[in-house]
């Protein structure tokens, strides 16, 4: 009897090239999210991407939000304010677009790859530098924001996986 190969989760695969050790948990969470999102949604139709079973947020929203929130949080981590384009994009995340799952996933990958590239450029001695979030200028740090990108991405990834299963089951009936 042949045993199926078990895919090892990202956090158990060891260091990632160029990522500082203290930021590996962030990087591993983002790599895992990219893989999980692709596995959960690649076969969804454009209509399924925007279904809202039971009033839940759609898979399409979550994918757009993961990309957008990572971009906004990274902006704050870099010590910058949001641009008018970023603010406008926030308001548009719930609006259905005609993109395929593959196109939305490519956007997510691009956004998370940008975060991974920034992790490689983040010096360890800057992780506790103060940062401010939003118009209210709420207090955080570089590390707090980078960790929140990973945590927030994982939270929405779980919602995508669950919603995609519900959408598929609804179609199968």
Secondary structure in CASP SS format (residue, H / E / C, confidence):
PFRMAT SS
TARGET T0000
AUTHOR 0000-0000-0000
METHOD secondary structure of the structure
MODEL  1
X C 1.00
X C 1.00
X C 1.00
X C 1.00
X C 1.00
X C 1.00
X C 1.00
X C 1.00
X C 1.00
X H 1.00
X H 1.00
X H 1.00
X C 1.00
X C 1.00
X C 1.00
X C 1.00
X C 1.00
X C 1.00
X C 1.00
X C 1.00
X H 1.00
X H 1.00
X H 1.00
X H 1.00
X H 1.00
X H 1.00
X H 1.00
X H 1.00
X H 1.00
X H 1.00
X H 1.00
X H 1.00
X H 1.00
X H 1.00
X H 1.00
X H 1.00
X H 1.00
X H 1.00
X H 1.00
X H 1.00
X H 1.00
X C 1.00
X C 1.00
X C 1.00
X C 1.00
X H 1.00
X H 1.00
X H 1.00
X H 1.00
X C 1.00
X C 1.00
X C 1.00
X H 1.00
X H 1.00
X H 1.00
X C 1.00
X C 1.00
X C 1.00
X H 1.00
X H 1.00
X H 1.00
X H 1.00
X H 1.00
X H 1.00
X H 1.00
X H 1.00
X H 1.00
X H 1.00
X H 1.00
X H 1.00
X H 1.00
X H 1.00
X H 1.00
X H 1.00
X H 1.00
X H 1.00
X H 1.00
X C 1.00
X C 1.00
X C 1.00
X C 1.00
X C 1.00
X C 1.00
X H 1.00
X H 1.00
X H 1.00
X H 1.00
X H 1.00
X H 1.00
X H 1.00
X H 1.00
X H 1.00
X C 1.00
X C 1.00
X C 1.00
X C 1.00
X C 1.00
X C 1.00
X C 1.00
X C 1.00
X H 1.00
X H 1.00
X H 1.00
X H 1.00
X H 1.00
X H 1.00
X H 1.00
X H 1.00
X H 1.00
X H 1.00
X H 1.00
X H 1.00
X H 1.00
X H 1.00
X H 1.00
X H 1.00
X H 1.00
X H 1.00
X H 1.00
X H 1.00
X H 1.00
X C 1.00
X C 1.00
X H 1.00
X H 1.00
X H 1.00
X C 1.00
X C 1.00
X C 1.00
X E 1.00
X E 1.00
X E 1.00
X E 1.00
X C 1.00
X C 1.00
X C 1.00
X C 1.00
X E 1.00
X E 1.00
X E 1.00
X E 1.00
X H 1.00
X H 1.00
X H 1.00
X H 1.00
X H 1.00
X H 1.00
X H 1.00
X H 1.00
X H 1.00
X H 1.00
X H 1.00
X H 1.00
X H 1.00
X H 1.00
X H 1.00
X H 1.00
X H 1.00
X H 1.00
X H 1.00
X H 1.00
X H 1.00
X H 1.00
X H 1.00
X H 1.00
X H 1.00
X H 1.00
X H 1.00
X H 1.00
X H 1.00
X H 1.00
X H 1.00
X C 1.00
END
